[in-house]
Amino acid sequence: MLLEAGPEAFYLLSSSWNSTVYHPELNRRFGVDDQVSILMKYGQDGIVQGSNVIFGGSDPLAWVYEGRLTVFGSSFESIIVDDEVLNLESGVKTEYLASFNEDMSIRHLISIWDMLPDETVNSKAVQDPVDGSIYVYGFSAIPLELRGFGNPGKDWANGFIYVIKYDVDLDYEWVYLAGFEGETTSSTWFRHLDLYPNGGRGCILSGLLFDSEAPLLFGSEVIEPDPESSSTFLLCLDAASGNQQWFQQGKIRGNRSGCYLYGGFAMTNGDMVFSGVTVSGYYSLGEMAFEFPDGDGYANHFIFRLKHDGSPEWQTSIPAMGTSSYTQKKALRLNGGLKSANSRLFQESFHYDAFPWKEKVLYLTGTYNSSNLELGGEAMRTSAEDESAFITSIDLETGETLWGYPFSSRWLELNGFDADGSGNVCLMGRGFESQDLPDIGGITRPDTYLAFLFGLDFEGNPLWFNQAYLNDGGAQIVASDLEVLEGGEVFASFKVNAMDGLNIGGNNLATTYPYNIWITELGMNMMLGGKVSLFDGTLAYPGYVKAYKSSLSGAYPLVDSVAIGNEGDYLFDHLYPGFYVLLAEASTDAFPHAVPTYSGNQPIWNLAQVKEVDAGTKDTLFDIVVKELAPFSPKDGSGLMMGNVSYADNYLLKSTLGRPVKKTSVALLKRSTKKSQLDEDDDFVAYIETDENGNYIFDNVPPGDYWLIVDIPGLNMKNFYSITIIDSEQVTGLDYVVEPDGINTISGIGVRTRPASVLSIYPNPGSGTCFLQIPGEGECVVRVFATDGRVVASENFVHPGGLHEFRMANVPGMYTILLDYPGGRAAARYQLK
């Protein structure tokens, strides 16, 4: 099992009964023939950053929160991790939680239950990725002693459902209980009891109940016995107290074990998105119902979004008519098969899975047999001889299916599903002899079991393909898991129960051990480079070229940066398939007037030339000409523009600075016509970077009409300022806020003031001590800006109005003094002698 540990690292989890397991980082740890859980942390360079072993633990589940690993498991023996020991009576089962530091040393280790020899428990667990809370949940037919609480089931004669919450430090917080009213003489069955964290707000419990003779009580909510059908339910619990927030129930028909939810995903606004599968042709919950004609015995998918109060926002369905025999066989043990970026189950194969990407789309994969399946308006082709599967993208705002991609293989199974930070999605699977992927082609290797891996961009177009197999074609290769990091690095794990060599991408990996786990990074045989020069041909050395990867939504991630050589050359040789925008930055020490310039020789990102990179790209002629632009001088004009750029997450008031956007580009464009939109003919006339506080200032601006924009690759201007400078007009308050999906204005058109009529400063010029005329009484803020936009002095004070003495460091030059006072803002230039 592979789990992302951050942008540049991942964890490997594995289990073994054999003390002769060999790894340079682990062999010193083994000395007994107990079952062990092996934990290793790898960097993106394949170097082990840390490791540990849980002695006595078996088949763990694991999650990552803020780069740290937490593990849930069970054991019939004492648990030993480093110097921490949970002493248990041999043969008595317990369940445990263990959290680790980033260096893989043990952080906390706790036992959940105090069990007696004749008692057993089979819980599940999940971590909330927002606050790190752990929820342990399940159903027990007998009372159990919960460590730190007592016996929560003593009042429920016929068994009870439990949800136990622990905080990120594994301290107990609360337990929620539900059970049956009265006594029942028949067996009561629960299926697919599962829990989904709600983004720090609590959790939602789901499940399926049948063969009950007694009402099931969820607080004041009741599921009454129904001999004709089975009941489904969703229950929302509050994070702080475990109190019920809302409750929904529904019905299913026909096959009772193959109908359930297999994914639940929290949105930041409190909504939840669920994905589910039914092999009975029907599923209902509350006012929603999904029907699939002739769907009995086939796996069909349904997806819906609930508002924070449990009411439906939208619903959609995928009549895939997929493989059901696997679903029915695995459902009871593995809950259907999740193993994506958000997966929580320790297993090697699945027939359907789903995960959200940055709350924009839901990626979903599954098998299908329907000859009429359409996804995103395109028919999914089927194969007469092979098993077919699909990947689809669903808009999380509307529920619309955006695109679909079909593929097929003989004896198909799916093994890994993940996406990078740009929204490009990857899948790993295994088949026999043949594989068929649109726009990649048919791949056939007779009498050979093939593990295959491929990537699609965020519009469903193929980016790359690879495969792995044993040299003798044997079935002893198992595709275990897939992990894709933010920048697109792809890591795959394989379990090989043979000494035969593993061939992957034409490379043969040999071994002398009969049982092996391989972890491989899929490398890129690519080159992208060229020359960076100035307009006059001067080589732009020294400097850097940055690679931004085009993204489905939001700011483009910076995935790599290379230095410009002394011949003006640059070369990327480790970019992963996708679409890129390059940004050349010549050293301003060597070239004071050089402006960061994008590929295509453009000053802003949305005019840049986009470069497609695949696994075999070879382009060393992708040249960039860096623009040079001298700042305005007093000879050009006397206008001024100034403002601030901050993030939307905590911008409070116009006069309150939020979290600043540091060192980001602000561009001034001269409007070519009197229109309300940017035009490619608009002249790029000035450039500056924000300072450490997000402030910027353009001084000596000539009279004219301008656009003012902030340049962050991938983020469009949702609104922008259109400014007209007349004579020596000063325009302040040109503040921008950076939101997840774009850059927006805050204060409309800004505040225009003429310095002589609003803010009086004297003496001016002066020696550093001056007097400001404060227009009104109350709390005031003074900030002093250098010509490069830096704040070099500031003062907060309460003033009754009138003159205020102000002092600043004695560094001669021209400055702009900005005063915020109750009811207004004023600015003026100040010459320090």
N, C-alpha and C positions, 0 to 999 in steps of 0.2 A: 504494500500500500504506500503511495506517495502523497505527501501533503505539502502544499506551498507554505514556506516559512517566512516569506517576504519577497520583495522584488528580485532578490539575487540568491535565494537559497531554498532548499526543500528538505523534508524529512522522509526517511524510509522506515517503515514498521514491518516487522516480520516475526514469526514464531518458529520455535524448534524444540524438539524433545532431545536433541543430540548434543552432548557437551563437546563434540569434536568439530563444531562449526568453526570455520577459519575465516578470519579477516584481520588484517594488521592492527586494526583499532579495537578488536574484541577478543582475540584468542587468550589474552592474559586474564580475562574475567571469568573464564569457565573452570569449574572444578567439580561439578556434581551433575548427575544425569536427571535433573529436574526439567520440567517444561519452562522455557524462558521466552520472554518477549524482547526482541532486539530493536533498539531505537538508534537511528543514526541521522545526523544532520550533514547535508552536503551543500557546498557552495556551487555556484553555476559553473565553476571551473573543474568540478568533480572532486575537489579536495574535501576530505572529511573535516568538518568544523567542530564536531562533538559527537559523543556516543554514550550510550548507557544500556543497561540490561535490567529487566524486571524478572527476578528469579521467582518462579512459582506462578507467574501470571500466564494467562492463556487468551488467545484470539482477541486482542484488544481493539476497542474503538478509540479514535483519537481526533483531536481538533487543535487548531492553532489560534491563539488570541495574542495580539501584539507581539508576534514572533515566538511566543512560548508555547510549548506542547503540553497538552493535558490528555491523560489516558484513563479510560474506564475499562475494567476487566473483571474476571472472576477467577477463583482459585479454590482448590481443596487442600492447599498447603500454605505455610507461612509465606508472606511476601517480603522480599528483601530487595531494596534499592539503595546502592551506596551503603551508608551506615544506618539507614532507616529500616526498621523491621516491624512488620505486623505479625505478631505471634498468634498462630491459629492452631486449633486442635486438628490433627491429621484426619482427613476424611470429611471434615465439616466444611461445607461450601460457604464462601462469603463473596462479596463484591467490594471492589476498592476503586478509589480515585487517586491518581498520582499526577502532580504537576511538576514541570521542570523549568529550570532557568534556560536562558538562551544558550549557555555553554553546555547544556544537557545534564548538569548536576541536578539532584533532586531538590525540589522546592517544598512541596507538601505531599504527604502520603496519609490517607485515611481509610478506615474500614467503614462501610455503610451500615452493616447489620451486625448484631450479636446472635449468631445462629446456634441452634441445638443440633445434635447429630442426625435426628430424623427429619430435619427441616430443609427445604430447598427454596431457591428464589431464582427467577430469570428476568432481570430488569433490562431495560434499555436506557440509554442516556444520550444527551446532546448538549452542546455548548452554544450559548447565544454569542454570535460574533461581534455584537455591539458592545456589551458590557462584561463579557466573560463569564456570566453566570452558567452554572451547570444544573440541568434538570435530569433527575433520575426518575423513571416511571415504569409502571407495569401493573399486573394483576396478580393477586395471590389468593388462593383458596383457603389459606390458614393464617392465623395471626402471626406476626413477625415482630421481633424486637429491633427497632430502629435506633441505632446508636445516637445518643444525644437527645432522644425524644421519648422513648418508651415503646409501648406496644400500640401502634396505630390501628390495628385491625381487631382489637378485642371486642368492639361493639358490632362487628359485622359477621354474623354467623355463617353466611354463604359466600364469603370472599369479598374482596374490595379492590378498587382501583386506587393507586397512590401516585402522587406527583410530589417529589421532594426537590426543593431548591437549595443549592449551595452557591455562595458567592465566589468570586474569582480566586479567593484564597482558600477555598474549600471549607469555609465555615458554614454550618447549617443555618438556614433562614426560616423555612416553613415547610409544612407538608399539607397537601390537599388530599381529601379522601372522598370517595363515592362508593356506594354499595347497594345491596338489594334490601328491599323492605320485606320483613318477615322471612319465612323459610320456603325453600323450594326442594322438591324431591328429585328433580331431573338435573342432568348436567347442563350447566350454562357455559356457553362458548363465546369467547372474545376472539376476534381476528383483527389483525392489522392495527392494534393499538399503537398509536404513534403520536409524537409531540413535536411542535414546530415553534421555536422562539420567535417572538414578535418584536425584534429590534429594540431590546431593552425595556419594552412595555409590559412584558410578561410572556405568556405562551398560549398556544392553542393545541388542545388535545383532540385527536380524532380516533375513531374506531368503528367496529362493526360488531353488533350483538345479535345472537340468535339462540333458539332453543331455551328461552327463559320463561319460567312460570311465575316469576315475581317481578314487580316493577323495579327498575333501576333508578336510584335517586341520585341526581346531581344537584344537591342543595334543594331549592324549591322546584327544580325542573325534574320531570319524570318521563322515562321511556316505559310505556305500558307493554306488557307481553302481547305478541301478535303471532299466532301459530301459522299464519299464511305467508308471512314475509319476514325479512330481517331488517334491522334498524341500523342506520348510520348516524353519526353525530359529530359535531364540532363544539368544543367548549373552550371559551376564552377566559384565562385566569390573569389577574393583576400581578405585576411584578413585585410590588411592595408587600402585599399581604396574602396573596394566593386566593383572594376572593373572586367569585364568578363575575364576569363582565357581561357576557352574553352566551346564548346557547342556541344551536340549530340542530335539527334532526331530520332524517329522511328515510327512504326505503330503497331496497333493492329487490330484484326478482331473480329467480333461477339460481345459477351457481353462486353459492354464498361465500366461497373463499377467494374468489378471483375478482373482487370488486372493492377498490379502496384507493386512497390517496397515496401517491408515492413521492410527492414533493410539496413543500410549503415554504414560501419565501416572503420575508418582511420587506415592506417599502418604508421609506423614511417618514411618510405622512401618516403612518399607522395602518394603511391597507395591507392586505395579505393576498398573495397569488398562490393558487393551488393547482397542481396537476395530478390527474388520477387515471386509472385504467379500470375498465369493466370487461369481463368475459361473459356477462349475462345479457348484454344488449340494453341494459337500463341502469341508471343511477339517479337518485334524487337527493336533494338537500334543501330544506326550507322551501322557498318558492322556485327553486331551480330544478329542472329535470333534463336528463340527457337520454335520448332513445336512439338505438342503432338497429334498424330493421335487419333481420337475419344475422344479428351480431352474436347470438348465443354460441359460445365455444371459441370466439375470436377476441383478441385483445384490441379494444378501441379506447381512444384517449379522450378525456375531457379536461378543460382548463377553465378556471374562473377566478375572478378578482372580487374580493370582499372589501367593503369600506370598514373603517375602524369600529363601527357599531355592529358589524356582522351582516349588513345588508349587501346584496350583490351589486357590483359595478358593471361587470360584463361577463359573458360566458361564451365559450367556443368549443368545438369538438373536432376530432380528427378520426374519421371512420376508416382506420387503417386495416381492420380485419387481420391483425397480426397473429403471430404464433401464440397459441394458448397453452399448449402442453407444458412448455417451460414455465410459463406464468403459474399454472396450477401446481406444478411440482415444487417450485421454489418459493411460492408466496408465503407459506406458513413459516418457513425457516428464515427467509431472507427479506421478507417484506417487499418483494417485487424487484428489487435490484437497483439501488442508487449507487453511482460511483463517479460523480462529476466533481467539479471544483467545490461544490457544496455538499458532497456526499458524506455519509456518516457510517457506512457499513463496510465491514472488512470482508471483501469477496472479490472474485476474479472475473466474473462475467455477469451480464445482465441483458435483458431484451428491451429495456426502455429506460430513459433517464431524462432529466431536465435540470437546467440551472439558469438563473437570470444573469444578464450582463448589465451592470451599472444602472439598473432600474429602467433600461430602455427596451430591451428585448428579452424574451425567454427563448433559449435554445433547447430544443427537444429532439430526441432521437428514439426510434423504435422500429420494430419489424412491421411488415405489411404484406398482405396477400391480395388486397383489393385491386382489381384492374381499373377501377373508376376513381382512385384516389387523386385528388388535386390539391396542391399546396402552393399558395401564392399565385393562383391562376394557371399553373402549369401541371400537366398530367405527369404522374409518377409512373414510369415504365416498370413492368414486371418481367421476371425471367421464368421460363417454363421449367428449367432444370435447377436453378439456384434459388436460395432464399434471399429475399429483398428486405432492405431497410432504408430509412430516410433520416435526414436531418432537416429541421425546419426552424424558422425564426418567427416569433410571434411578438407583435407590438404590445408592450405592457400597458400602454395608455388606452388602447382601443380593443385589444384582443384580436386584431386582424393578423392573419397569416401572411407574412411578407414574401417568403420564398421557400422553396423546398429543393432538396438535393437527394436523388435516389442512388442507391448502390446495391450490389448483390455479390454473393459468394456461395459456393456450395458448403453446406454444414456451417452456416454462419453463426458466430457469436460476437458480441460486443464486449469490449474490455476496458476502454478508457474514453473519457469525454471531457473536454476542457477548452478554455479560450484564453487568449492573451489580453494585454491591457488595451489593445486597439479594437477588440471585438472580433478578431479572426478566430475561428473555431477549429478544433482538431479532434479527430476520432481514431481510436485504435481498436482493431478486431482481429478475429482469426477465422480462417476458412480452409477449404481443401481444394486443391488443384486450380480453381479458377476464381477470378475476381473481375468485376466489371464496374468501372466508375466513369460516368459521363465526363467528356473532355479530358480524361486521363487515359482511358482506353481499357481494353480487356487484357488481363494478365493471366497467363496459364503456365503452370509448372506441374506436369503429370506426376501423380502419385506422391504429392508433397503437401504437407500441412503448412499453411502460410499465415504468418502474422502480418497484418498490413496497417499502415498509418498514413493518414492524409490530412491536409489542411485546406480550409475554405476561407475566403475573405468574408467580410461582414455583409456582402451581397450574395453569398452562396456560390461564388466562382472558385474553382480549384486553384490552389497555390502550389502545392507540392504533394509528393507521394513517395512512400518507401515501404519496404517489406523485409521480413526476417523469416528464416527457416533453418532447420537443421540440414546439414549436408547430405544425410541419408534420407531426408524427406519425412522423418518419423514424427509421430504425434506427441512426442515427449516435450514439445515446446508449448508453454502456456504464456500468453500475453497477459501480464498481471495488472499493470496500471500505467497511466499516462499523466504527466504533470507538465503544464505549460506556464512559464513565468511571464511577468508583465511585458518584458521586451520581446517575447516570442520564442525564447529558448524552449526546446522540446526535449523532455527526458522520458524515457520509457523503461519499464522494468519487465524482465522476462524470467520465468522459472523454467529451468531445463533439467529434466530428470534423465540425463544421459551424458556420456563423455564425448559425444559427437560435437564437432565444432558448430557454433552459431554463426550463420551468415546473415549480415544485415547491411543493406546498401552496398553489397559487393565486398564487404570486409569480413574476414573470417576471424572469429573469436574462439581461441582454443582453450581447453581446460583439462586438468588432470583429476577432477573431482566428479563423482557420479551424480551429485545433486548440487545445482548451482542456481544462484540468483544473479542475473546480469542487470546492471543499470547503465544505460547508454544515453549520451546526448546525440541528437541528430545534427550533425555539422552541416555547414553550408559551403559548397564549393563555388563561391561567388567573389566577384571583385567589382567595386564601383569607385571610381576615382576620376581625377582630372587635374587641371591647373586652376589656381586662384590668382587673379591679377587685378590691378587697377585699370581704369579706362585707358590710360596712356601706355599700358603694357608692362608697367612695373610689377614684379612678382610680389605678391602680398604675403611676405614672410617677415616676421613670424605671425602666427595666428592659428585659428582653429576652424574646423568645419563640423557642424553638429547635424545629426540625423534625427528628424522627427518622423515618427511613424503615423501615417494617416489613420484616423480612428472613426468608428461608427458615430460617436458622439463625444462632446467635450473636448478639452484641450488635448492636442496630440502629445503623446509621451515622448520625451527625449530618450532615445534608446542607445545612442553611441556618440562619441566625439573623438575626432582624430586631429593631430597637430598638422599644420601646413609645413612641408619640408622646405629646405633652403632653395629648392628649385621651384617653389610655388606649388608643389604637388601635394595631393592628399589621396588616401586610399582607405576605403572600408572593405574588410574581408570577412566580417562576421555579422552582417545584417541578415535577418530572417525574412522569409517571403512576405511581401506586402507592398504598400504604396508609401513612398517617402517624399518629404520635403527637406531639402538641405539648406543650411544657413551658414554662410561664411562670415567669420569675424576676424578682420585683420587687427593686429595690435595697434591701439591708439597711441602708444608710446612712439612707435615707428611711423604711424600714419594718423596724425591727430584728427584729420577730417574724415576718416573712413567710417562708413555707416554699415552695420550688419546687413548683409544682402542675401536674399534667397536664390535658390536655383531658378534659372531663367532670368537672372540679373534684376530681380524685383525687390523693392524696398519693404513690401508687406506680404504676409504669408498667403493671402487668398488670391494674389496675382502670380504666385510662384509656379514654376514648372514642377509637376508631380512625376516622380520616377517610380515605375513598377520594378520591383526586384523579385526574382524567383531564385530557386536553388542553384541555377546555372548561369546567372547574370555575369557577363564579362564586358564591362564598359569602363574604360579608363580615359574617355574623352568627354566626360561630363564637366565641362569647365564653368566657372563662375567668375563674373567680372564684378568686383566690389565697387560700389558707388562711394564717391567722396562728396561731402557737403560741408562747407564752412558755415559756422554759426553766424546769425545776424550780427551786424555791428551797428554802432550808433549812426553811421552814415546811411544805413538802410531804413531806419525808422525809430520810433519811440513808443510803440505799443507794447503791451504786456499781456500774457495769458498765463494763468497758473491754476493748479488744482492738485488732486490727490487720487490715487488708485488704491482701492482696498477690496478685500474679499467680502462676499455677501453674507458670510456666516455670522459676522458680528458687527456689521455696520449699523449703528444705532440712530444717530441724528446727524443732520448736516454739519453741525459744529463738532461732532465727535468722530475722531479717527477710528476706523475699524482696524482689523489685522491688515497691515500694509502689504501691498504687492511690490516687492523689492526688485530693483534692477530689471524692470521690464520696459519695453520700448514704447514711447509715445511719439507719434508722427504728426506733422502739420502739413496739410496738402492745400495748395492754392486752388480754389474752385475755378474750373474752366468756364462754367456757365451758371446762370442763376436758377439752378434746379435743386431738388431736395434729396438727391441720391448721389453717392460717390460714382465717379466715372474714371475709366482707365486713362483718360486724357488729363485728369487733374494732376498738377505738378507737385512733386514731393519736394518741399522747400526747407524743412527743418526737422531735426531729430534730436531726442534727448532720452535718457534713462531716468526712471524714478530713483530716488535716493532710498536710504534704509527705512524711511518712514512712509514711503510710497508717494512722496511729493515730487512735483516737477514744475518747471517754469520756463517759458519762452520769453526772452527779453528782446528789445530792439526790433519788434515786429513791424514791418512796413504796413501802411494802410492797404486794405483789401479784404476779400471774402475768402474764408478758410473752412476746411474740415479739420477736426481734431479727433484722432483715433488712437486707440491702444492696440498694440500688435502682440497677440499671444497666439501662437500657431494652433489652429483648430477651433478657436473661439471667434465667432462672427460678432460684429457690432450690432446689437439689438436696437440700440439708439445711439446717436452721437451728436456732438455739438457742432452747430454751424455758426461761425462767429464772423462778424464784420468789424474790423478795426478802423476807426476814424481818428486821424491825427495821433495823439498820444494816449488814446483810450486804454485803460487797464481793465481786463476782464478776469475776475477771480471766481472761485467756486466751481471751476470746471472739473468736478469730481466724477469719477467713474467707479462702478462697483462690478467686480468680477463674479459672475454667477456660474453655476455648473454648465449651463448650456449657452453662454454668451456673455457679452460685456454691455452694461447698461449705464445710462446716465442717472444721476440722482436729483439734481436741482434744476432740471429744465435747461434753460439757455444760459444759466450762470448769472452773475451779478455784475453789471457794468458800472464803473465809477470813474470820474475824472479826479486824479489825485489832488490837485490844488484845491478843489471845492469840498473834499471830504476829510482827508487825513492831513493834518498839518504837522510837520516835523521841523524843529529848528534847534540849534543852527544846522543848516543843510546846504553845503557840505559841513561835516563836523569831524571831531576827533574820536568819537566813540561814545561820548555821553551826550544824549539829546533829550528833548522834551516832546512828548506826543500830546496832541489835543484830543482828549477822550470825549466823544459826542454825547455819551449818556452814562448813567450810573449803573453799577452792577458788576457781575463777574466778567472779566476780560481775559483774552488770550492774545499774546503778541508772538509772532514767529518771524524770523529773519531768514531770507533765502539768498544764497549766493547765486551767481549767474548760471551755474550748472544745475540748479534745482535743489541743492542740499540745504537742509535747515541747519544753520550755524549758531542760532541762539533762539531762546524762547523764554517766556515768562507767563505765569498765570497769576492773576491778582484780582481783588475786588476794589472798585474805584468809585468815588462819588461823582465823577465827572470833572472835566477841566484838565489841567496839565498833569502829566505823569512823567517822571524822570526814568529814562531807560538807558542801560549801559550794555555795551557789547565789546568783544575782544578787539584789540587795536590791530586789525589786519586790513591795510588799505585796499579799497576796491569799491565796486558798485554793488549795492544790495537792494533787495525789495523787502519792505517791512509790511506785514499783513496783520491787521488788527481785527479780531472778532469781538464784538461788544453786544450787549442786549439790544436786539432789534436790528442788527446790521453788521456789515463788514466793510472795511476800508483798507486801502493799500496806497503805498507811495514808494518811490525810489529814494535811496539814501546814499550819498557819496561819503565814504569814510576816507579821510585824508591820511 
